[in-house]
Amino acid sequence: MNFETTSNQYTSRTVPGYLNFLGTATNTTTVTLWSPQSTAAYTPTTRKGEYFRGEVPFNNSTGAVWLKVTNLAVLNNGSNPDIVTNSVGMMLLAKTPEAFTYDADGNLTSDSLWTNLWNGENRRIVIESSTGVSPAAARLKKEWSFLPDGR
């Protein structure tokens, strides 16, 4: 991370090119992670009892990446058919390096994923996905309003 000492603010950070997945499954289950955007076909997991962990590699050097990840678990069921389950989810991985910008009051105005708008009392009133985040399904916007007494 780069740190600007005069204003005590981070100016950028390196975002690892992988996502770390943790979970639980019966300790005899084989768990594999897969994503069509991954730089590896399938990612095996390591086990410690019922807990599993895996790192799925991605290329996030050209921009933020909207990722679809599948968690596939197979439990050998003896002479019966194996028990197979999967879970599919979406995740957003920031671009590396990620740059941060601030306003004159020291409020974070943007990073590689979000832009923030602050009112005169340093309260965040809008957070919105940066224009570089795609697809549209990954874009969000939240707005807040405050009463004069701060509520």
Backbone as JSON, one array per atom type, in Angstrom:
{
  "sequence": "MNFETTSNQYTSRTVPGYLNFLGTATNTTTVTLWSPQSTAAYTPTTRKGEYFRGEVPFNNSTGAVWLKVTNLAVLNNGSNPDIVTNSVGMMLLAKTPEAFTYDADGNLTSDSLWTNLWNGENRRIVIESSTGVSPAAARLKKEWSFLPDGR",
  "N": [[0.84, -1.18, 0.0], [0.46, 2.22, -0.73], [1.16, 5.13, 1.1], [0.32, 8.34, 2.11], [1.99, 10.5, 4.01], [1.6, 13.16, 4.83], [-1.12, 13.7, 4.9], [-2.13, 11.51, 6.13], [-3.38, 9.41, 4.66], [-4.25, 6.63, 2.62], [-3.05, 6.25, -0.64], [-3.06, 4.39, -2.66], [-3.51, 0.87, -3.32], [-2.41, -2.52, -3.61], [-4.21, -5.04, -5.14], [-4.76, -8.39, -4.62], [-4.54, -10.93, -7.18], [-6.54, -12.89, -6.96], [-9.33, -14.67, -5.49], [-10.22, -15.58, -2.25], [-11.69, -18.39, -0.87], [-13.66, -19.71, 1.7], [-15.14, -22.33, 3.62], [-17.51, -24.82, 4.83], [-17.93, -28.34, 4.79], [-18.95, -31.76, 4.82], [-16.32, -33.79, 6.07], [-15.42, -35.78, 4.33], [-16.06, -35.0, 1.85], [-15.38, -33.97, -1.5], [-14.34, -30.9, -2.54], [-14.52, -28.45, -5.03], [-13.61, -25.48, -6.78], [-14.79, -23.28, -9.34], [-14.63, -21.05, -12.1], [-15.68, -19.29, -14.98], [-14.16, -17.07, -15.73], [-11.72, -17.43, -14.56], [-8.15, -17.81, -14.36], [-7.3, -20.34, -14.12], [-8.42, -23.66, -14.79], [-9.99, -25.46, -13.0], [-10.16, -25.16, -9.48], [-8.74, -26.82, -6.9], [-9.45, -27.52, -3.42], [-8.06, -27.09, -0.12], [-8.15, -29.02, 2.9], [-9.22, -29.05, 6.31], [-10.38, -30.93, 8.53], [-13.79, -30.42, 8.68], [-13.66, -28.02, 7.36], [-12.94, -26.08, 4.43], [-10.71, -24.54, 2.05], [-9.9, -22.4, -0.65], [-8.17, -20.8, -3.38], [-9.04, -18.85, -6.04], [-7.69, -17.92, -9.05], [-7.53, -14.77, -10.83], [-7.43, -12.31, -13.5], [-6.97, -9.15, -12.74], [-5.7, -6.88, -13.54], [-6.29, -5.11, -15.59], [-8.69, -3.94, -15.04], [-11.62, -3.69, -12.89], [-13.27, -6.75, -12.03], [-16.17, -8.59, -12.65], [-17.31, -11.41, -11.28], [-18.28, -14.81, -11.75], [-18.66, -17.5, -9.71], [-18.46, -20.95, -9.06], [-19.12, -23.33, -6.62], [-18.47, -26.57, -6.15], [-19.44, -29.57, -4.68], [-18.79, -32.92, -3.91], [-19.88, -35.9, -2.57], [-18.89, -39.06, -1.87], [-20.94, -41.83, -1.96], [-20.78, -44.54, -1.32], [-21.98, -47.58, -2.62], [-24.2, -46.43, -3.66], [-25.52, -43.72, -5.74], [-23.32, -40.88, -6.06], [-23.48, -38.01, -3.91], [-24.16, -34.88, -5.0], [-23.66, -31.43, -4.91], [-24.04, -27.95, -5.62], [-23.1, -24.49, -5.54], [-23.68, -21.29, -6.7], [-22.34, -18.09, -7.16], [-21.92, -14.49, -7.34], [-19.22, -12.18, -7.53], [-17.32, -9.2, -6.93], [-14.25, -8.07, -7.96], [-11.71, -5.84, -7.25], [-9.76, -3.59, -9.33], [-6.23, -3.83, -9.83], [-3.32, -1.82, -9.6], [-5.26, -0.26, -7.01], [-6.48, 2.96, -6.89], [-6.9, 5.73, -4.66], [-8.91, 8.6, -4.05], [-9.42, 11.81, -2.5], [-11.48, 14.38, -0.96], [-11.19, 17.93, -0.11], [-11.69, 17.94, 2.6], [-10.76, 15.54, 3.46], [-12.33, 13.33, 3.02], [-13.04, 10.19, 1.57], [-13.4, 10.09, -1.86], [-13.32, 8.48, -4.11], [-12.56, 5.15, -5.25], [-11.38, 2.21, -6.95], [-13.79, 0.93, -7.28], [-15.99, 2.36, -6.21], [-17.71, 5.55, -6.0], [-18.03, 8.37, -3.91], [-20.19, 10.75, -2.4], [-20.24, 13.58, -0.37], [-21.83, 15.53, 2.2], [-21.91, 18.98, 3.45], [-21.4, 18.62, 6.12], [-19.69, 16.55, 6.36], [-20.9, 14.04, 6.04], [-21.59, 11.06, 4.45], [-23.56, 11.04, 1.6], [-24.19, 9.88, -0.81], [-23.38, 6.84, -2.38], [-21.96, 5.22, -5.07], [-21.54, 2.89, -7.74], [-18.5, 2.91, -9.55], [-17.94, 4.27, -12.84], [-16.47, 2.52, -14.42], [-17.12, -0.04, -13.65], [-18.51, -3.02, -14.67], [-20.68, -5.73, -15.53], [-23.94, -4.11, -15.97], [-25.43, -5.35, -13.97], [-23.75, -5.42, -11.81], [-23.66, -2.88, -10.88], [-24.43, -0.42, -8.46], [-26.32, 1.94, -6.47], [-26.64, 4.01, -3.68], [-28.46, 6.2, -1.62], [-28.58, 8.66, 0.98], [-30.37, 10.65, 3.36], [-30.36, 13.38, 5.67], [-31.72, 14.71, 8.66], [-31.97, 18.08, 10.03], [-30.96, 17.84, 12.67], [-29.11, 15.84, 12.5], [-30.03, 13.23, 12.35]],
  "CA": [[0.0, 0.0, 0.0], [1.14, 3.51, -0.69], [0.59, 5.94, 2.16], [0.76, 9.73, 2.07], [2.14, 10.84, 5.43], [1.17, 14.52, 5.15], [-2.55, 13.73, 5.16], [-2.49, 10.24, 6.76], [-4.34, 8.73, 3.8], [-3.73, 5.71, 1.62], [-3.24, 6.75, -2.0], [-3.33, 3.25, -3.52], [-3.22, -0.44, -2.74], [-2.33, -3.64, -4.54], [-5.28, -6.01, -4.91], [-4.3, -9.7, -5.1], [-5.23, -11.44, -8.36], [-7.28, -14.11, -6.63], [-10.33, -14.59, -4.43], [-10.06, -16.61, -1.24], [-12.98, -18.95, -0.48], [-13.66, -20.54, 2.9], [-16.44, -22.91, 3.86], [-17.57, -26.1, 5.53], [-18.6, -29.46, 4.14], [-18.56, -33.01, 5.46], [-14.89, -33.92, 5.86], [-15.1, -36.73, 3.26], [-16.53, -34.39, 0.6], [-14.4, -33.33, -2.37], [-14.85, -29.57, -2.9], [-13.78, -27.82, -6.12], [-14.1, -24.16, -7.17], [-14.66, -23.06, -10.78], [-15.16, -19.8, -12.64], [-15.32, -19.14, -16.4], [-13.18, -15.99, -15.89], [-10.5, -17.77, -13.85], [-6.97, -18.15, -15.17], [-7.11, -21.78, -13.93], [-9.67, -24.35, -15.12], [-10.66, -25.79, -11.75], [-9.3, -24.93, -8.33], [-9.0, -27.73, -5.79], [-9.38, -26.89, -2.11], [-7.38, -27.81, 0.95], [-9.11, -29.36, 3.95], [-8.86, -29.21, 7.72], [-11.64, -31.42, 9.08], [-14.94, -30.06, 7.84], [-13.41, -26.73, 6.72], [-12.16, -26.08, 3.19], [-10.21, -23.24, 1.6], [-9.36, -22.39, -2.0], [-7.89, -19.51, -4.01], [-9.33, -18.87, -7.46], [-6.93, -16.81, -9.65], [-8.17, -13.93, -11.85], [-6.61, -11.21, -13.99], [-7.62, -7.89, -12.42], [-4.74, -5.8, -13.81], [-6.81, -4.16, -16.58], [-9.9, -3.32, -14.53], [-12.41, -4.47, -11.95], [-13.82, -7.94, -12.68], [-17.42, -9.13, -12.1], [-17.0, -12.83, -11.38], [-19.23, -15.86, -11.42], [-17.89, -18.59, -9.12], [-19.24, -22.13, -8.69], [-18.56, -24.2, -5.59], [-18.99, -27.91, -6.42], [-19.09, -30.52, -3.63], [-19.18, -34.29, -4.24], [-19.71, -36.83, -1.46], [-18.98, -40.45, -2.3], [-22.02, -42.45, -1.19], [-20.64, -46.0, -1.38], [-22.52, -48.2, -3.84], [-25.28, -45.57, -4.14], [-25.0, -42.58, -6.51], [-22.68, -39.83, -5.28], [-24.3, -36.84, -3.58], [-23.51, -33.72, -5.63], [-24.33, -30.15, -4.68], [-23.23, -26.81, -6.04], [-23.55, -23.17, -5.17], [-23.15, -20.32, -7.66], [-22.45, -16.72, -6.67], [-21.24, -13.44, -8.07], [-18.35, -11.36, -6.7], [-16.66, -8.1, -7.61], [-12.84, -7.97, -7.59], [-11.2, -4.52, -7.63], [-8.59, -3.49, -10.2], [-4.96, -3.61, -9.15], [-3.47, -1.24, -8.27], [-6.46, 0.52, -6.79], [-6.11, 4.31, -6.47], [-7.88, 6.41, -3.82], [-8.91, 10.07, -4.1], [-10.08, 12.43, -1.35], [-11.82, 15.79, -1.11], [-10.38, 18.82, 0.73], [-11.94, 17.61, 4.0], [-10.19, 14.24, 3.75], [-13.31, 12.27, 2.79], [-12.77, 9.35, 0.39], [-14.35, 10.38, -2.93], [-13.39, 7.37, -5.06], [-11.56, 4.09, -5.37], [-11.63, 1.6, -8.26], [-15.14, 0.36, -7.34], [-17.05, 3.24, -5.71], [-17.56, 7.0, -5.85], [-18.77, 8.84, -2.75], [-20.53, 12.17, -2.34], [-20.37, 13.96, 1.02], [-22.45, 16.84, 2.39], [-21.07, 19.96, 4.11], [-21.11, 18.18, 7.48], [-18.88, 15.34, 6.21], [-21.7, 12.83, 6.08], [-21.73, 10.5, 3.1], [-24.96, 11.06, 1.19], [-24.36, 9.01, -1.98], [-22.32, 5.91, -2.77], [-22.36, 4.69, -6.38], [-20.51, 2.14, -8.46], [-17.72, 3.7, -10.51], [-18.38, 4.06, -14.22], [-15.73, 1.43, -15.03], [-17.62, -1.34, -13.19], [-19.5, -3.61, -15.55], [-21.86, -5.28, -16.26], [-24.93, -3.31, -15.25], [-25.87, -6.1, -12.8], [-22.82, -5.17, -10.71], [-23.71, -1.48, -10.51], [-25.35, -0.07, -7.37], [-26.31, 3.32, -5.99], [-27.37, 4.2, -2.43], [-28.53, 7.6, -1.21], [-29.07, 8.9, 2.33], [-30.69, 12.04, 3.69], [-30.24, 13.64, 7.09], [-32.48, 15.82, 9.22], [-31.06, 19.1, 10.55], [-30.31, 17.45, 13.92], [-28.15, 14.8, 12.22], [-30.63, 11.91, 12.21]],
  "C": [[0.88, 1.24, 0.0], [0.4, 4.4, 0.3], [1.18, 7.32, 2.09], [0.81, 10.23, 3.52], [1.63, 12.23, 5.77], [-0.32, 14.58, 5.47], [-3.05, 12.44, 5.81], [-3.56, 9.48, 5.97], [-3.61, 7.76, 2.87], [-4.02, 6.28, 0.25], [-3.5, 5.63, -2.99], [-3.06, 1.97, -2.75], [-3.16, -1.46, -3.86], [-3.41, -4.64, -4.16], [-4.81, -7.36, -5.45], [-5.15, -10.18, -6.28], [-5.91, -12.77, -8.09], [-8.35, -13.78, -5.59], [-10.16, -15.8, -3.53], [-11.44, -17.09, -0.8], [-12.79, -19.87, 0.72], [-15.05, -21.12, 3.07], [-16.36, -24.19, 4.64], [-18.33, -27.1, 4.68], [-18.16, -30.72, 4.88], [-17.12, -33.33, 5.1], [-14.5, -34.94, 4.79], [-15.56, -36.21, 1.89], [-15.36, -33.8, -0.18], [-15.01, -32.01, -2.84], [-13.92, -28.97, -3.95], [-14.42, -26.48, -6.44], [-13.86, -23.97, -8.67], [-15.25, -21.72, -11.14], [-14.76, -19.7, -14.1], [-14.28, -18.04, -16.63], [-11.84, -16.31, -15.25], [-9.36, -18.07, -14.82], [-6.59, -19.61, -14.99], [-8.45, -22.47, -14.2], [-10.49, -24.63, -13.87], [-9.67, -25.59, -10.62], [-9.65, -25.91, -7.23], [-8.9, -26.96, -4.47], [-8.54, -27.73, -1.16], [-8.37, -27.99, 2.09], [-8.45, -29.37, 5.32], [-10.17, -29.61, 8.41], [-12.77, -31.06, 8.14], [-14.73, -28.75, 7.08], [-12.61, -26.9, 5.44], [-11.77, -24.65, 2.84], [-9.65, -23.39, 0.19], [-9.15, -20.98, -2.5], [-8.13, -19.65, -5.5], [-8.63, -17.67, -8.11], [-7.71, -16.1, -10.76], [-7.18, -12.87, -12.31], [-7.38, -9.92, -13.74], [-6.7, -6.69, -12.68], [-5.27, -4.77, -14.81], [-8.09, -3.47, -16.12], [-10.59, -4.23, -13.52], [-13.08, -5.63, -12.71], [-15.06, -8.4, -11.92], [-17.38, -10.63, -12.35], [-18.17, -13.73, -11.01], [-18.41, -17.05, -10.94], [-18.84, -19.71, -8.71], [-18.46, -22.95, -7.68], [-19.23, -25.56, -5.77], [-18.5, -28.86, -5.34], [-19.64, -31.89, -4.0], [-18.86, -35.18, -3.04], [-19.92, -38.24, -1.98], [-19.96, -41.16, -1.38], [-21.98, -43.97, -1.32], [-21.16, -46.55, -2.7], [-23.7, -47.41, -4.4], [-24.69, -44.42, -4.97], [-24.38, -41.52, -5.58], [-23.68, -38.7, -5.03], [-23.53, -35.62, -4.09], [-24.34, -32.48, -5.32], [-23.43, -29.03, -5.2], [-23.91, -25.51, -5.63], [-22.89, -22.19, -6.13], [-23.36, -18.92, -7.09], [-21.65, -15.76, -7.53], [-20.42, -12.61, -7.09], [-17.68, -10.29, -7.56], [-15.24, -7.97, -7.07], [-12.3, -6.66, -8.13], [-9.98, -4.64, -8.54], [-7.34, -3.33, -9.33], [-4.02, -2.81, -10.06], [-4.72, -0.37, -8.2], [-6.05, 1.88, -6.23], [-7.25, 4.94, -5.67], [-7.76, 7.91, -4.0], [-9.77, 10.6, -2.96], [-10.46, 13.86, -1.66], [-10.98, 16.61, -0.13], [-10.56, 18.55, 2.22], [-11.37, 16.26, 4.4], [-11.15, 13.08, 3.59], [-12.94, 11.5, 1.51], [-13.83, 9.63, -0.67], [-14.42, 9.26, -3.96], [-12.26, 6.38, -4.84], [-11.89, 3.4, -6.69], [-13.05, 1.04, -8.39], [-16.25, 1.37, -7.05], [-16.68, 4.71, -5.83], [-18.48, 7.42, -4.71], [-19.02, 10.33, -2.85], [-20.83, 12.5, -0.89], [-21.05, 15.31, 1.12], [-21.49, 17.75, 3.16], [-20.7, 19.59, 5.54], [-20.33, 16.87, 7.5], [-19.65, 14.05, 6.46], [-21.87, 12.33, 4.65], [-23.21, 10.46, 2.75], [-25.24, 10.21, -0.04], [-23.14, 8.11, -2.11], [-22.82, 5.24, -4.05], [-21.2, 3.94, -7.01], [-19.8, 3.06, -9.44], [-18.16, 3.36, -11.92], [-17.67, 2.89, -14.89], [-16.22, 0.04, -14.63], [-18.69, -1.83, -14.15], [-19.62, -5.08, -15.22], [-22.81, -4.47, -15.38], [-25.4, -4.02, -13.98], [-24.98, -5.85, -11.59], [-22.9, -3.74, -10.21], [-24.78, -1.23, -9.45], [-25.25, 1.41, -7.06], [-27.17, 3.38, -4.74], [-27.32, 5.67, -2.07], [-29.1, 7.7, 0.19], [-29.43, 10.37, 2.46], [-30.65, 12.17, 5.2], [-31.12, 14.8, 7.48], [-31.51, 16.85, 9.79], [-30.34, 18.72, 11.85], [-29.35, 16.28, 13.74], [-28.72, 13.39, 12.09], [-30.9, 11.61, 10.76]]
}
